[in-house]
Amino acid sequence: MNRLRSRARGRAPPWRSAVVLAALLAFGRVALAADTTPPTIDEVKAAAQGDQLVVSAHIVDESGVFAPTLYYRKRSHGHFDSVSMTLHGGRYQASVPLHDRVDYWIEAYDIFGNGPTRSGGPKAPRRWTRRKAAREAKTRLEEDKTPPTLQFTPPQGAHPGATVTFAATAEDPSGLFGPTLYWRKAGAKKYEAIEMSQSGDRISASLKVTGDVEYFIDVYDTAGNGPAHAGSESKPLRLPVEAARPAITRTEPVVKPVAVKKPAAVAKSAVVTTPATSTEIEPPGLWARIETSVLPNRSNRKAWVIAGGAVGTAAVVAGVVAIVLAGQRNQSYGSTWLVIQHGHL
């Protein structure tokens, strides 16, 4: 009865939930037995960006990282606030309000509960100060003589009216300064400048295009090294802008059925004549004309043979009859002659 009631309410029967729970527990035991190592945290960095302090770290675990958290406070004592860290470009990071001094530490588990792993801690937090950051920046500026590295893949083309995003990756230990996209219409003399936005190591700018565009990208570091560039003022990159080609549709010709008239039957004895041509042909000789006009054609040759045979037979019979009659007449003439000779007449 309980089973029927559970189904009527749209819930799975109790035995099915028990089976699923047992399977999950068994899988969990196997996984826990295989992975007993907590995640690792290293390469922790903190940098001021506008009115925010961005804290990032490299956190890894073979089974997967779970709940990486940044704890921070703006004074050297008091309660720590917390914010979840999110993955950006292979690093977990979080932003907190910027103050003259910020204490912070990072904590993370793996998906099977191993941990926590900490960088810093509530009793010994990491510390960022404006004075320390300025001193480190000055040191970097004095030691940094290398421009940023820039990686850029040009867009291949666009249609008129499209908005094209020019994105690149730029890196420098001292930080980036003034990434700019310079562009002009193809053939124009003056470039226009667009300040590129920055998110971590990625810089980007968008431009609505109506025709071919020539452009280049410049970026410096905070020590003044550079620029690193893609293209240049004298040798700009080119973005071709072409109108979309109309779609080509193939139209099959409409074939209307046509009634085919059968040619009239031609009698076997009908004479087929061919039209005269302009080529001069020698007139046939006498025998050819006799053969054409007198001799039978192939279609009724048998009838002609039979008729010829009958005529020949009749001629033979007539000849025999004529010979017999001539013999009888000669006999009668001989008897008369004998009578006259002997004087009977």
Protein Blocks (a to p, Z undefined) as FASTA:
>chain_A
ZZmmmmmnopacfklmmmmmmmmmmmmmmmmmmpmcdcddehiacddehjaccddddddd
fkbpehiacdddfbfbdcddddddddeehiacddddddfbdcdddddddfkopacddehj
fklccdddfklmmmmmmmmmmmpccdcdddddddfbdcehiacddddddddfkbpehiac
ddddehiabdcddddddehjaccdddddfbdcddddddddfkopacddedjfklccdddd
ddddddddddddddddddddddddddfkbccdddddfbdcddddfklmmmmmmmccfklm
mmmmmmmmmmmmmmmmmmmmmmmmmmmmmmmmmmmmmmmmnopZZ
